[in-house]
Amino acid sequence: MAETHVLFVEDDDVIREATQLALERDGFMVTAMPDGLSGLEAFRADRPDIALLDVMLPGMDGVSLCRRIRDESTVPVIMLSARADSIDVVLGLEAGADDYVTKPFDGAVLVARIRAVLRRFGHAGGPAGGDAGRADAPVGGVLVFGDLEVDTEGMEVRKGGAPVGLTPTEMRLLLEFSSAPGTVLSRDKLLERVWDYGWGGDTRVVDVHVQRLRTKIGQDRIETVRGFGYKLKG
């Protein structure tokens, strides 16, 4: 199996070098860059399997870099933020990031989060498409919800006959909803199923991705059930 290629963009020399060494010891191939502009150039030249982006970067900040990457690719992105309560976390998720890790971070935790994201995207030994082999994976076929069509085999979505471009994380989230229309799914359950969290996680990740999904499939398609979670209208 080919090495997983990680693009790591971090302006702090000590953090960048130490993290690169730690990731390489775990078997990853790492391209490390000190600023957003060089990070974008490296992304375009190397097409890595995953990108780790610090929020605060010189030249082009991590949120802007994430947005540029998302404009060109669905490659998974993890943001690194120095403050768990920072608005930068939400901005990064809204820009298209799939997850975030708070600094300072434990190397083992970072590797676990990287591998969890890669499993969802079918890398690093994970099943192709991220759902193969799951006992609760949606049954294959085309599911129809009004003008919304979800092809669970072709991994395609159409709204009013027009294709809808979803990131892999957004697609997995929609598959969870479409496999049980009308059923309320809690944020914790979605974190477990979509983000592969075997531990408690930040539910802002779910909330931002649900909002992004709503903008693409219709704001009224996913209903908020206050105090419980979300459900897809059947």
C-alpha positions in Angstrom: 0.0 0.0 0.0 1.4 3.4 -0.9 2.4 5.8 1.9 -0.3 8.3 2.9 0.9 11.8 1.9 0.3 14.6 4.4 0.6 18.3 3.6 1.3 20.1 6.9 1.3 23.9 6.9 2.5 25.4 10.2 4.6 28.6 10.7 6.1 27.7 14.1 9.4 26.0 13.3 9.5 23.9 16.4 5.9 22.6 16.1 6.4 22.0 12.3 9.6 20.0 12.7 8.5 18.0 15.7 5.1 17.1 14.2 6.7 16.2 10.9 9.1 13.8 12.6 6.2 12.3 14.7 4.1 11.7 11.6 6.9 10.2 9.7 7.6 7.8 12.5 4.0 6.7 12.2 4.5 5.9 8.5 3.2 9.0 6.8 5.0 10.9 4.0 5.0 14.6 5.0 5.4 17.8 3.1 5.8 20.6 5.6 5.4 24.3 4.6 5.8 27.4 6.8 3.1 29.7 5.2 -0.2 29.6 3.3 1.1 30.6 -0.1 3.8 27.9 -0.1 1.3 25.5 1.3 -1.1 26.2 -1.7 1.8 25.7 -4.1 2.7 22.4 -2.5 -0.9 21.2 -2.6 -1.2 22.0 -6.3 2.1 20.3 -7.1 1.9 17.2 -4.9 -1.9 16.5 -4.5 -1.6 15.1 -1.0 -4.0 12.6 0.6 -4.8 15.0 3.5 -4.0 18.5 4.6 -3.2 19.8 8.1 -3.5 23.5 8.2 -2.8 25.9 11.1 -5.4 28.6 11.4 -2.9 31.4 12.0 -0.5 31.5 9.0 1.5 34.4 7.4 0.7 35.5 3.9 -2.5 33.5 3.6 -4.2 32.3 6.7 -5.3 28.7 7.2 -9.0 29.5 6.7 -8.3 31.1 3.3 -6.0 28.3 2.3 -8.7 25.8 3.2 -11.2 27.6 1.1 -8.8 27.6 -1.9 -8.1 23.9 -1.5 -11.8 23.2 -1.2 -12.4 25.1 -4.4 -10.1 22.7 -6.2 -10.5 19.4 -4.4 -12.4 17.3 -1.9 -9.2 16.1 -0.2 -9.8 15.9 3.6 -8.7 18.9 5.6 -8.0 19.1 9.4 -7.6 22.6 10.9 -5.2 23.2 13.8 -6.3 25.9 16.2 -4.7 27.3 19.4 -8.0 28.0 21.1 -10.9 25.5 21.3 -13.4 28.3 21.8 -12.1 30.5 18.9 -14.3 31.6 16.1 -11.5 30.4 13.9 -12.7 26.9 14.5 -16.1 27.6 13.1 -14.7 29.7 10.2 -12.4 26.8 9.3 -15.3 24.3 9.2 -17.4 26.7 7.2 -14.6 27.1 4.7 -14.7 23.3 4.1 -12.6 21.7 6.8 -13.6 18.2 7.8 -12.4 18.3 11.4 -10.1 20.3 13.7 -7.6 19.6 16.5 -6.8 22.1 19.3 -3.2 23.0 20.0 -1.2 22.0 21.9 -2.0 18.5 20.8 -0.8 15.0 21.8 0.9 13.3 18.8 -1.0 10.1 19.3 -4.3 12.0 19.3 -3.4 13.8 16.1 -2.5 10.6 14.4 -5.7 9.0 15.6 -7.8 11.9 14.2 -5.9 11.7 10.9 -6.5 8.0 10.5 -10.2 8.5 11.4 -10.6 11.0 8.7 -8.7 8.9 6.2 -10.8 5.9 6.9 -13.9 7.9 6.1 -12.3 8.9 2.8 -11.2 5.4 1.9 -7.4 5.9 2.6 -5.0 4.2 5.0 -6.6 0.8 4.9 -10.1 2.1 5.2 -12.8 0.6 3.0 -13.4 2.2 -0.4 -16.1 4.9 -0.1 -15.9 4.7 3.7 -19.1 2.6 4.1 -18.2 -0.8 2.8 -18.5 -3.5 5.4 -20.5 -1.4 7.8 -23.5 -3.3 9.2 -25.6 -0.2 9.3 -24.6 1.2 5.9 -27.5 2.4 3.8 -29.0 -0.1 1.4 -27.9 0.5 -2.2 -30.2 2.2 -4.6 -31.7 5.6 -5.3 -33.6 7.2 -2.5 -36.0 10.0 -3.3 -37.1 12.7 -1.0 -39.3 15.1 -3.0 -36.9 16.8 -5.5 -33.9 15.3 -3.8 -32.4 12.0 -5.1 -29.6 10.2 -3.3 -27.8 7.4 -5.2 -26.3 5.3 -2.4 -24.3 3.1 -4.9 -23.0 5.8 -7.3 -22.5 8.2 -4.4 -24.3 11.0 -6.3 -26.9 13.5 -5.3 -29.4 15.4 -7.5 -31.7 18.2 -6.6 -34.4 19.0 -9.1 -32.5 16.9 -11.6 -29.3 18.9 -11.2 -26.2 17.3 -9.7 -25.2 18.5 -6.2 -21.5 18.6 -5.3 -20.8 17.3 -1.8 -17.6 16.6 0.0 -17.1 13.0 1.2 -18.0 14.1 4.8 -21.1 15.8 3.6 -22.0 12.7 1.6 -21.6 10.5 4.6 -23.7 12.8 6.7 -26.5 12.7 4.1 -26.3 8.9 3.9 -26.9 8.7 7.6 -29.9 10.9 7.4 -31.3 9.3 4.2 -30.9 5.8 5.7 -33.5 6.7 8.4 -35.7 9.5 7.2 -37.9 11.0 9.9 -35.7 9.5 12.6 -33.9 12.0 15.0 -30.2 11.5 15.0 -28.3 13.0 18.0 -25.1 15.0 17.5 -23.2 12.4 19.5 -24.5 9.6 17.2 -23.5 11.5 14.1 -20.1 12.2 15.6 -19.7 8.4 16.1 -21.0 7.3 12.7 -19.7 10.1 10.4 -16.6 11.3 12.2 -15.6 7.9 13.7 -15.3 9.4 17.1 -15.0 6.6 19.8 -14.9 9.4 22.3 -16.7 12.7 23.0 -16.2 15.3 20.4 -17.1 18.9 19.7 -20.6 19.0 18.3 -19.9 22.3 16.5 -18.4 20.0 13.8 -21.8 18.4 13.3 -23.7 21.7 13.4 -21.5 23.4 10.8 -21.6 20.5 8.5 -25.4 20.2 8.8 -25.6 23.9 7.9 -23.3 23.4 4.9 -25.4 20.4 3.8 -28.6 22.5 4.1 -27.3 25.2 1.8 -26.7 22.5 -0.9 -29.9 20.3 -0.6 -32.4 22.8 0.7 -32.6 24.7 4.0 -35.9 23.0 5.0 -34.8 19.4 4.1 -33.0 18.8 7.5 -35.0 19.7 10.5 -33.6 20.7 13.9 -35.2 18.9 16.8 -34.3 21.2 19.7 -32.5 19.4 22.5 -32.2 16.1 20.6 -30.5 16.5 17.2 -31.5 16.5 13.5 -33.7 14.5 11.2 -34.3 14.4 7.4 -37.8 15.1 6.3 -39.2 12.1 4.6 
